[in-house]
């Protein structure tokens, strides 16, 4: 039996505009797919429109949204660490590199125990889905079997995701480092095979996609980055995710290790900047790097909560957009202390109000954010009946 929703719909169209449809009619199949949509239906014409689509009231479930309720696409989280959720709200007194060594790497190392992964990940996935996130880019730990557990759980939850196992064989703790380039590559390819063999949805499309995940430049030797680059070049549709220019000390260390003029140049050297690359943070990016990233077609996952919490700074989103760089929001748990994209919207709004120059693009962007935040503050109930694409 189909479910038909009738009432207000907010539907973003681009970074600059959205549709507000106060009398929208949406038919959702038992499998959760949107079968048809009529943007503007007066209440007096409701039965006529249903009849045009061969929908008898006895054969459907009709849900009329109440005052204050609205439908919107599910949230897209372009950057989060599933294996860091146990650390939510911990370590805010430190900056990035110290935070990783003292809090994050010890927690991620626990996922070597597959039993621990099986106990921890169900709650992780539940919390993220319950936050309204229907599409997500997940970082797992460096462990193959634990990341398989994560991939299976998000598949069972019906969430559309990209799941990657971290590649990290350099500048990491002795108990949390891959022993060789070969093992890093072999386990990555094994995860890809596992994910590609997961059942597809009715239309034949996969819900879970593999994503190449060099943790960040500092954690990968040049040999490993070369091998990962070879995998990427053989698979042009394979998405890539990593971190870039989050923290000033991280940027300087990267340039020193790779003898480059910029962080972005280190990735470009290995052909890892392309149109399906997601770069987390970008707080310290220079204009030259923005130009390069835009030229390669890569996108930036903007993580305002994490950027504030770890004292990294504020990404210059207005400048990124003006240079033509794609920008999405990410929670970056557990640098970010909430798995909710609504929290990111609120914190992004706070930062933009203080720092964005009043370009036409920024004004429209802020108006959209204010409308969404205002609706949340009125304790509106958000229904999710559709999904957005992440990349």
NORZI-V35655 format. One record per backbone hydrogen bond with DSSP energy under -0.5 kcal/mol. CO is the residue of the C=O (numbers start at 1). NH is the residue of the N-H. If there is no record, write none. Layout:
[[CO/NH] [CO/NH]]
This chain:
[[2/61] [3/5] [3/28] [4/63] [5/26] [6/65] [7/24] [8/71] [9/11] [9/21] [10/73] [11/19] [17/13] [17/14] [19/11] [19/21] [20/22] [21/9] [21/24] [23/41] [24/7] [25/38] [26/5] [26/28] [27/35] [27/36] [28/3] [29/32] [33/29] [33/35] [36/27] [38/25] [42/45] [43/46] [45/49] [46/50] [47/51] [48/52] [49/53] [50/53] [50/55] [51/54] [54/56] [56/59] [57/60] [59/2] [60/62] [61/4] [61/63] [62/64] [63/6] [63/65] [66/69] [70/383] [71/10] [72/385] [75/77] [75/134] [75/135] [76/78] [77/137] [79/332] [80/82] [80/139] [81/84] [82/85] [84/87] [85/88] [87/90] [91/94] [95/99] [96/100] [97/101] [98/102] [99/103] [99/104] [100/105] [103/107] [104/108] [105/109] [106/110] [107/110] [108/111] [109/112] [110/113] [112/114] [113/116] [113/117] [114/118] [115/119] [116/120] [117/121] [120/123] [120/124] [121/125] [122/126] [123/127] [124/128] [125/129] [126/130] [127/131] [128/131] [128/133] [129/132] [132/75] [132/134] [134/160] [135/77] [136/138] [136/162] [137/80] [138/140] [138/164] [139/82] [139/83] [141/166] [143/147] [144/148] [145/149] [146/150] [147/151] [148/152] [149/153] [150/154] [151/155] [152/156] [153/157] [154/158] [154/159] [155/158] [159/161] [160/136] [161/209] [162/138] [163/211] [164/140] [166/168] [167/215] [168/178] [173/176] [180/184] [181/185] [182/186] [183/187] [184/188] [185/189] [186/190] [187/191] [188/192] [189/193] [190/194] [191/195] [192/196] [193/197] [194/197] [195/198] [201/204] [205/201] [207/161] [209/163] [210/239] [212/241] [213/167] [213/215] [215/243] [216/219] [217/220] [219/169] [219/170] [221/225] [222/226] [223/227] [224/228] [225/229] [226/230] [227/231] [228/232] [229/233] [230/234] [231/235] [232/235] [235/238] [239/212] [240/278] [242/280] [244/282] [245/283] [245/284] [247/251] [248/252] [249/253] [250/254] [251/255] [252/256] [253/257] [254/258] [255/259] [255/260] [262/266] [263/266] [263/267] [264/268] [265/269] [267/270] [267/272] [268/271] [272/274] [274/277] [276/240] [277/279] [277/299] [278/242] [278/280] [279/301] [280/244] [280/282] [282/285] [286/290] [287/291] [288/292] [289/293] [290/294] [291/295] [292/296] [293/297] [293/298] [298/326] [299/279] [300/302] [300/328] [301/281] [301/303] [302/330] [303/307] [304/308] [305/309] [306/310] [307/312] [307/313] [308/311] [315/317] [316/320] [317/321] [318/322] [319/323] [320/325] [321/324] [326/300] [328/302] [329/78] [332/335] [332/336] [333/81] [336/334] [340/344] [341/345] [342/346] [343/347] [344/348] [345/349] [346/350] [347/351] [348/352] [349/353] [350/354] [351/355] [352/356] [357/359] [359/363] [360/364] [361/365] [362/366] [363/367] [364/368] [365/369] [366/370] [367/371] [368/372] [369/373] [370/374] [371/375] [372/376] [373/377] [374/378] [375/380] [376/379] [380/382] [381/70] [381/383] [383/72] [383/385] [386/74]]
